[in-house]
Amino acid sequence: MPDFPTGSDTTRRRPARIVVNDLMNVDNRWRALRTELAEVRVSDDVRRLEQEVAVQRRAKVTADQAAGDDETRLQRMRQDAAKLRARRRDDIKSLGAAVDGERRRDLTHDLAVAERRLQEVEEAIAAEAQTHRSGADADRARALEGAVVALDESRRSRDARERELSGQCESLKDHSAALRAELPSDLLRRYERSEKENGVGAATLTGSVCRACFMSLDRASLAEILRAPDDTPASCPECDTMLLPDPGSYTDFADQIHPAS
């Protein structure tokens, strides 16, 4: 921010043109910071990370539900395996006691079926257990944790920047109020009327272009603006905003208006 006179420097009345110039710069800076502050408050980075966290949370919920279903299925398979082992034990025990040939054939067949089915169930249990050991759940948990950490950091950064900008804006508002109090009442009315109507109370004249409405002014209008005394800056004939000529951008033309004596 430009260095503006404060404190004891403002007790001596300064030319109105200088005060208006300082006020214009302070208010322009305030508007720029307000725009930046509005952008910070709706941070794209925070919004993107909030969406990422939401996606990761939905994925984890879905995965947890699926894991619960898998655990239920695994528990059923373990129960089936326990029943098949009991069935196999019973068949083996019965075979040891059976003497009837047909009974022994039935028991032998049932034992073979139980062992084959038990092998299938145990293979399915092993495959299901391997899936649980794959680390997919841990990966999802880490992804969610990382997204939450990134979101928290982004929010802290946004909040810190918001506090910084808010403080600067408040300081500029106070400075603007002090400068407005320094202006004569008629110039302050002109400044605030233009501020209300055009968004800026004063603007720079660069060459022949008004930086409030960006219209190019004719030579007669330029001459009137350049001849205006320091205590009564002229206004743009197009938008009625007070204009402060940019030093050096109209040197040749100014020499024609104010020829050397």
Secondary structure as GFF3:
##gff-version 3
##sequence-region A 1 261
A	DSSP	three_ten_helix	7	11	.	.	.	ID=ss1
A	DSSP	alpha_helix	16	41	.	.	.	ID=ss2
A	DSSP	alpha_helix	44	97	.	.	.	ID=ss3
A	DSSP	alpha_helix	101	132	.	.	.	ID=ss4
A	DSSP	alpha_helix	136	182	.	.	.	ID=ss5
A	DSSP	alpha_helix	185	198	.	.	.	ID=ss6
A	DSSP	beta_strand	202	206	.	.	.	ID=ss7
A	DSSP	beta_strand	209	210	.	.	.	ID=ss8
A	DSSP	alpha_helix	219	227	.	.	.	ID=ss9
A	DSSP	beta_strand	242	245	.	.	.	ID=ss10
A	DSSP	alpha_helix	251	257	.	.	.	ID=ss11
###
